[in-house]
Amino acid sequence: MTIVAWHRNVQRKKTLTYAVKTMGGQWATVLDKAVAEFNRQMSQHGLDLSLGKVEKGKGPHIVLETQPGHGLHGRAPSRTMVLNRVEYLDLVTIQVPATPRIEPGNPKAREVGPGVRLCLLVHELIHAVGLSNDEHASDDVFAAKSILIAKGQYLKSKAQAKEDMVQPPDGSAPMPPIRLGTKTVANLKKAWTGGETD
C-alpha cells in the first residue's frame, strides 16, 4: 500500500480544489460531469469530500491538463511535502490524452465517446485523493486495465453497446454508469481520513 494522504488541514475543509490548465475539445464537455460524478460517488459512499473550482488568486490542489496522445490511460503525478517526518500530498496534476481513440495506435481511428472519457477522468480523480497504482481494483472505475467495448460491439448480455464503454478486468458489468467497489471505497476512506491529526 502506498497511500499518501492530504494533510489534516486540507481534509478539514472537506474539499479538494481544482484548476483547469488545458482541457479543450471533447474533454470540455466531460469535465463538469466527471466532477459531479466524483462528488456523487463520495457522498454515496460516506466520504466527506467534494471537488470544487479553486478561488481566483489561490493555488489548487489538483491541476487538470491534456497531453498529446491517443491512449486510453491518464496519469496523476503528484508533488509531496514532508511535515514532522510524514509525507503528504501537496499538488496533483491530472494528465489525460488529448485525443483518446478506440484504436490508440491508429491516429485515424475515431475518438472514444464521452462515457469512456468520463471513466478515465473519474479514475484519475481517485488517484488525486491519494491512491497509487498499488490500490487499483479489478471490479470498478479504478481498475488498472479495463477493456474498451466500442459502440455496436456485443456485450455478455447479447445486447449491443449503445455507446463506448469500459469493462473491468474481472468481467463485471461495463461502465458507465460509474461504480466504486468495496476495495476502492475502503482505500479512499483510508486516504481521506488517515492523515496525521497535527
C-alpha positions as CSV (number, residue, x, y, z in Angstrom):
1,M,0.0,0.0,0.0
2,T,1.3,3.4,-0.9
3,I,-1.4,5.7,0.0
4,V,-0.2,9.3,0.6
5,A,-2.8,11.4,2.2
6,W,-3.5,15.1,2.2
7,H,-2.7,16.9,5.4
8,R,-5.4,17.1,8.0
9,N,-5.7,20.9,7.4
10,V,-6.8,20.1,3.8
11,Q,-9.1,17.3,4.9
12,R,-10.8,19.6,7.5
13,K,-12.0,21.8,4.6
14,K,-13.7,18.7,3.1
15,T,-12.9,20.0,-0.4
16,L,-10.1,19.5,-2.9
17,T,-9.9,22.4,-5.3
18,Y,-9.0,22.1,-8.9
19,A,-7.9,24.4,-11.8
20,V,-8.0,23.6,-15.5
21,K,-4.8,24.3,-17.4
22,T,-5.8,22.7,-20.7
23,M,-9.0,20.6,-21.1
24,G,-10.4,21.5,-24.5
25,G,-12.1,19.6,-27.3
26,Q,-14.3,16.8,-26.3
27,W,-12.8,16.9,-22.8
28,A,-14.5,20.2,-22.1
29,T,-18.0,18.6,-22.3
30,V,-17.0,15.8,-19.9
31,L,-15.2,17.7,-17.2
32,D,-18.2,19.0,-15.3
33,K,-19.9,15.6,-15.5
34,A,-16.8,13.9,-14.1
35,V,-16.6,16.4,-11.2
36,A,-20.3,15.9,-10.4
37,E,-20.0,12.1,-10.7
38,F,-16.9,12.1,-8.4
39,N,-18.8,14.2,-5.8
40,R,-21.9,11.9,-6.1
41,Q,-19.8,8.8,-5.5
42,M,-18.0,10.3,-2.5
43,S,-21.4,11.3,-0.9
44,Q,-23.0,8.0,-1.8
45,H,-20.2,6.1,0.0
46,G,-20.0,8.3,3.1
47,L,-16.8,10.3,2.3
48,D,-16.9,13.9,3.5
49,L,-15.1,15.0,0.4
50,S,-16.0,17.0,-2.7
51,L,-14.2,18.7,-5.6
52,G,-14.7,22.4,-6.2
53,K,-13.1,25.0,-8.5
54,V,-10.3,26.9,-6.9
55,E,-11.0,30.5,-6.0
56,K,-9.2,33.2,-8.0
57,G,-5.8,34.0,-6.7
58,K,-5.4,30.8,-4.7
59,G,-3.4,27.7,-5.6
60,P,-5.4,24.5,-6.4
61,H,-4.8,21.0,-5.0
62,I,-5.4,19.5,-8.5
63,V,-4.4,20.8,-11.9
64,L,-6.2,19.2,-15.0
65,E,-4.5,19.1,-18.4
66,T,-4.4,17.3,-21.6
67,Q,-1.2,15.8,-23.1
68,P,-0.7,14.9,-26.8
69,G,-1.6,11.3,-27.4
70,H,-4.3,8.8,-28.4
71,G,-4.1,6.3,-25.5
72,L,-6.8,5.2,-23.1
73,H,-4.9,5.9,-19.8
74,G,-4.2,9.1,-17.9
75,R,-1.6,9.9,-15.3
76,A,-1.7,11.7,-12.0
77,P,1.8,12.7,-10.9
78,S,2.0,14.3,-7.5
79,R,4.2,16.7,-5.6
80,T,4.5,16.0,-1.9
81,M,5.8,17.7,1.1
82,V,7.1,16.4,4.4
83,L,5.9,17.7,7.8
84,N,7.1,16.2,11.1
85,R,8.7,13.3,9.0
86,V,5.3,12.5,7.4
87,E,4.8,12.7,3.7
88,Y,1.7,14.5,2.4
89,L,0.3,15.4,-1.0
90,D,0.9,19.0,-2.0
91,L,-0.3,19.1,-5.6
92,V,-1.6,16.5,-8.1
93,T,-1.5,17.1,-11.9
94,I,-4.0,15.0,-13.8
95,Q,-2.9,14.4,-17.4
96,V,-5.2,12.8,-19.9
97,P,-4.6,12.1,-23.6
98,A,-5.9,14.9,-25.8
99,T,-7.4,12.6,-28.3
100,P,-8.1,9.1,-26.9
101,R,-9.1,6.7,-29.7
102,I,-10.7,3.4,-30.0
103,E,-7.5,2.1,-31.5
104,P,-4.8,4.0,-29.7
105,G,-2.1,3.1,-32.2
106,N,-4.2,4.4,-35.2
107,P,-4.2,8.2,-35.4
108,K,-7.1,7.9,-37.9
109,A,-9.4,5.9,-35.7
110,R,-12.3,7.7,-34.2
111,E,-12.1,9.3,-30.7
112,V,-13.8,7.5,-27.9
113,G,-17.1,8.7,-26.7
114,P,-18.0,10.7,-23.6
115,G,-18.7,7.6,-21.4
116,V,-15.1,6.3,-21.7
117,R,-13.7,9.8,-21.1
118,L,-15.9,10.1,-18.0
119,C,-14.5,6.8,-16.7
120,L,-10.9,7.8,-17.4
121,L,-11.2,11.2,-15.7
122,V,-13.0,9.8,-12.6
123,H,-10.3,7.2,-12.3
124,E,-7.6,9.9,-12.3
125,L,-9.6,12.0,-9.8
126,I,-9.5,9.0,-7.4
127,H,-5.7,8.9,-7.7
128,A,-5.8,12.6,-6.7
129,V,-7.3,11.7,-3.3
130,G,-4.0,9.8,-2.6
131,L,-4.4,6.3,-4.1
132,S,-1.5,4.9,-6.1
133,N,-1.4,2.2,-8.7
134,D,-0.9,-0.3,-5.9
135,E,-4.6,0.3,-4.9
136,H,-6.1,-0.4,-8.3
137,A,-9.2,-2.6,-8.1
138,S,-10.4,-5.2,-10.6
139,D,-14.2,-4.5,-10.5
140,D,-14.9,-0.8,-10.8
141,V,-13.8,2.5,-12.3
142,F,-10.5,2.3,-10.5
143,A,-9.4,-0.8,-12.3
144,A,-5.9,-0.9,-13.8
145,K,-6.6,-2.5,-17.2
146,S,-10.2,-2.2,-18.3
147,I,-11.2,-3.4,-21.7
148,L,-12.7,-1.0,-24.2
149,I,-16.1,-2.0,-25.6
150,A,-16.8,0.1,-28.7
151,K,-20.3,1.2,-29.6
152,G,-22.0,-1.6,-31.5
153,Q,-20.0,-4.4,-30.0
154,Y,-21.9,-7.1,-28.3
155,L,-22.0,-7.3,-24.5
156,K,-22.2,-10.5,-22.4
157,S,-25.9,-9.9,-22.3
158,K,-26.0,-10.3,-26.1
159,A,-27.2,-6.7,-26.4
160,Q,-25.2,-4.3,-28.5
161,A,-23.4,-1.4,-26.7
162,K,-25.2,1.8,-27.3
163,E,-22.1,3.8,-26.5
164,D,-18.4,3.3,-26.0
165,M,-17.8,1.6,-22.6
166,V,-15.1,0.1,-20.4
167,Q,-15.3,-3.3,-18.8
168,P,-13.2,-4.0,-15.7
169,P,-10.8,-7.0,-15.9
170,D,-12.9,-9.2,-13.6
171,G,-15.6,-9.3,-16.3
172,S,-18.2,-7.4,-14.3
173,A,-20.7,-5.0,-15.9
174,P,-19.3,-2.4,-18.2
175,M,-19.3,1.3,-17.4
176,P,-20.8,3.9,-17.5
177,P,-22.7,4.1,-15.2
178,I,-19.7,4.6,-12.9
179,R,-19.4,2.4,-9.8
180,L,-16.9,2.1,-6.9
181,G,-16.2,-1.3,-5.4
182,T,-15.6,-2.2,-1.7
183,K,-11.8,-2.2,-2.0
184,T,-11.7,1.3,-3.7
185,V,-14.1,2.8,-1.1
186,A,-12.1,1.4,1.8
187,N,-8.9,2.8,0.3
188,L,-10.5,6.2,-0.3
189,K,-11.6,6.3,3.3
190,K,-8.0,5.4,4.5
191,A,-6.6,8.2,2.3
192,W,-9.1,10.8,3.2
193,T,-9.3,10.2,7.0
194,G,-5.9,8.5,7.5
195,G,-3.8,11.7,7.7
196,E,-2.0,12.9,10.8
197,T,-4.0,14.9,13.3
198,D,-1.5,17.7,13.9
